[in-house]
């Protein structure tokens, strides 16, 4: 028979264990395909790729919702909504401060691990050229892709997986670390070196969500970072 501790731990799970395993396998499968350059719409131009990326993000979010819907709402997973305009601007300040500090940490991490080239814009341009927007319409849709990633991925990785792993391991720190590992591993199309940096970035996002008990600031910073990266890469063309 299960012990009281096991019963309590199971009651803290946001979804069945098999649901978490399925989601992680899907993320890793897509990452492996991406690392091999197997984008399903690559031959049809940037806009179809962007639309596919957004569809994939929303599909994963829908799968997440199906798993957690009986135990927690998406609003609770996010950490509630803004009650006042002041709350919104406070999260914007936290997001901006976090993003600036995260860039410093990532730069230092790249140097310590001798991954200097992975953190440079030129390296990003070469690695992500197949996704870089080249026209104004593509840039506009890229901003939509970035906003979608900021919203969906924060819920999936920091809202769901982080808390689910924490419940399984009975440790929020382990939850933060494991979700960061999966976050980095799910970006195979960016190459191994940048996957390490993305894992560190995910760790920082996880710590922010843990401290704030909310995903809102992380969503803003995530969307801002991706949007700015696309805009900078376009200017490098």
C-alpha positions in Angstrom: 0.0 0.0 0.0 1.2 3.6 -0.7 2.5 5.5 2.3 1.0 8.8 3.4 4.0 10.6 1.9 3.5 9.0 -1.5 -0.3 9.7 -1.4 0.4 13.4 -0.5 3.0 13.7 -3.3 0.6 12.2 -5.8 -2.0 14.7 -4.7 0.4 17.5 -5.5 0.9 16.4 -9.1 -0.6 18.7 -11.7 -1.2 15.8 -14.1 -0.6 12.0 -14.4 3.0 11.0 -14.7 2.4 9.5 -18.2 1.1 12.9 -19.4 4.4 14.5 -18.3 6.4 11.7 -20.0 4.4 12.1 -23.2 5.0 15.9 -23.3 8.7 15.5 -22.7 9.0 12.9 -25.4 7.2 15.1 -27.9 9.5 18.0 -27.0 12.7 15.9 -27.4 11.4 14.3 -30.7 10.8 17.7 -32.2 14.2 18.8 -31.0 16.0 15.9 -32.6 14.2 16.5 -35.9 15.0 20.2 -35.7 18.7 19.4 -35.1 18.7 17.5 -38.3 17.2 20.4 -40.3 13.9 18.6 -40.8 11.5 21.5 -40.7 8.3 20.3 -42.3 7.7 23.6 -44.2 11.3 24.8 -44.8 11.0 24.7 -48.6 7.9 26.9 -48.6 9.4 30.1 -47.1 9.5 31.8 -43.7 5.8 32.6 -43.2 4.6 29.0 -43.3 7.4 28.1 -40.9 6.3 30.8 -38.5 2.7 29.7 -38.7 3.7 26.1 -38.1 5.8 27.2 -35.1 2.8 29.0 -33.6 0.5 26.0 -34.3 3.0 23.7 -32.6 3.3 25.9 -29.5 -0.5 26.1 -29.1 -0.8 22.4 -29.6 1.7 21.8 -26.8 -0.1 24.3 -24.6 -3.4 22.5 -25.4 -1.9 19.2 -24.5 -0.6 20.8 -21.2 -4.1 22.1 -20.5 -5.7 18.7 -21.1 -3.3 17.2 -18.5 -3.8 19.8 -15.8 -7.4 20.9 -16.3 -8.8 18.8 -13.5 -6.4 20.1 -10.9 -5.5 23.6 -11.8 -6.6 26.3 -14.2 -4.3 28.0 -16.6 -4.9 31.3 -14.8 -3.6 29.7 -11.6 -0.8 28.1 -13.4 0.3 31.6 -14.6 -0.1 33.0 -11.2 -3.2 35.1 -11.6 -3.8 38.2 -13.6 -3.0 41.9 -13.2 -5.4 43.5 -10.8 -4.2 47.0 -11.5 -2.2 49.0 -14.1 0.5 49.4 -11.4 0.9 45.6 -11.2 1.4 45.4 -15.0 4.1 48.1 -15.0 5.8 46.4 -12.0 6.0 43.2 -14.0 7.4 45.1 -16.9 10.1 46.5 -14.7 10.9 43.1 -13.3 11.0 41.7 -16.8 13.4 44.3 -18.0 15.7 44.0 -15.0 15.7 40.2 -15.3 16.5 40.3 -19.0 19.4 42.7 -18.5 20.9 40.6 -15.7 20.3 37.4 -17.7 22.3 38.7 -20.6 25.2 39.4 -18.3 25.0 35.9 -16.8 24.7 34.3 -20.2 27.7 36.3 -21.5 29.8 35.2 -18.5 28.7 31.6 -18.8 29.6 31.5 -22.5 33.2 32.8 -21.7 33.6 30.4 -18.7 32.5 27.4 -20.9 34.6 28.7 -23.9 31.4 29.1 -25.9 32.1 32.7 -26.8 31.1 32.3 -30.4 27.7 30.8 -29.4 26.7 34.0 -27.7 27.6 36.3 -30.6 25.0 37.7 -33.0 27.0 36.5 -36.1 26.9 33.0 -34.8 23.2 33.2 -34.2 22.7 34.6 -37.7 24.5 31.6 -39.2 22.7 29.0 -37.0 19.2 30.5 -37.3 19.4 31.9 -40.8 16.5 29.7 -41.9 14.2 31.4 -39.4 15.5 35.0 -39.7 12.8 37.4 -41.0 13.8 39.2 -44.2 10.8 41.4 -44.9 8.5 43.7 -42.9 5.5 41.2 -43.1 7.8 38.4 -41.9 9.1 40.6 -39.1 5.5 41.4 -38.0 4.6 37.7 -37.9 7.9 37.0 -36.1 6.8 39.3 -33.3 3.6 37.1 -33.1 5.7 34.0 -33.0 7.8 35.5 -30.2 4.7 36.5 -28.2 3.3 33.0 -28.7 6.6 31.5 -27.5 6.8 33.7 -24.5 3.2 32.9 -23.4 3.1 29.2 -24.3 6.6 28.1 -23.3 6.5 29.8 -19.9 3.3 28.0 -19.1 4.6 24.6 -20.4 8.1 24.8 -18.9 7.9 27.0 -15.8 4.2 26.7 -15.1 3.7 23.0 -15.7 6.9 21.0 -15.9 8.8 22.9 -13.2 6.0 22.4 -10.7 5.3 18.9 -11.8 9.0 17.9 -11.4 9.0 19.7 -8.1 6.0 17.7 -6.9 7.5 14.4 -8.1 10.9 15.1 -6.5 9.5 16.9 -3.5 11.9 19.7 -4.2 11.3 23.0 -6.0 15.0 23.4 -6.8 15.1 20.0 -8.6 11.9 21.1 -10.4 13.7 24.3 -11.6 16.8 22.3 -12.7 14.9 19.6 -14.5 12.7 22.0 -16.4 15.7 24.0 -17.4 17.4 20.9 -18.8 14.3 20.0 -20.8 14.0 23.6 -22.0 17.6 23.6 -23.3 17.3 20.1 -24.8 14.1 21.1 -26.7 16.0 23.6 -28.8 18.0 21.2 -30.9 17.7 23.4 -34.0 20.0 26.0 -32.4 22.9 23.6 -32.0 24.6 22.0 -29.0 26.5 25.1 -27.8 23.4 27.3 -27.8 21.3 24.6 -26.2 23.6 24.9 -23.2 23.1 28.6 -23.0 19.4 28.2 -23.5 19.3 25.7 -20.6 21.0 28.4 -18.4 18.4 30.9 -19.6 15.7 28.4 -18.7 17.2 28.1 -15.2 17.1 31.8 -14.8 13.5 31.9 -15.9 12.7 29.1 -13.5 14.2 31.0 -10.6 12.3 34.1 -11.6 9.0 32.2 -11.6 9.8 30.6 -8.3 10.6 33.9 -6.7 7.7 35.9 -8.2 5.2 33.0 -7.8 4.0 34.1 -11.2 4.9 33.6 -14.9 3.9 37.1 -16.0 7.3 38.8 -15.8 9.0 35.8 -17.4 6.5 35.9 -20.3 7.2 39.5 -21.0 11.0 39.0 -20.9 10.8 35.8 -23.0 8.7 37.5 -25.7 10.9 40.6 -25.6 14.1 38.6 -26.0 12.8 36.5 -28.9 11.4 39.6 -30.7 14.5 41.6 -30.3 16.7 38.7 -31.4 14.7 38.4 -34.7 14.9 42.1 -35.3 18.6 42.2 -34.7 19.2 39.2 -37.0 17.2 40.9 -39.7 19.4 44.0 -39.5 22.4 41.7 -39.9 21.2 40.4 -43.2 
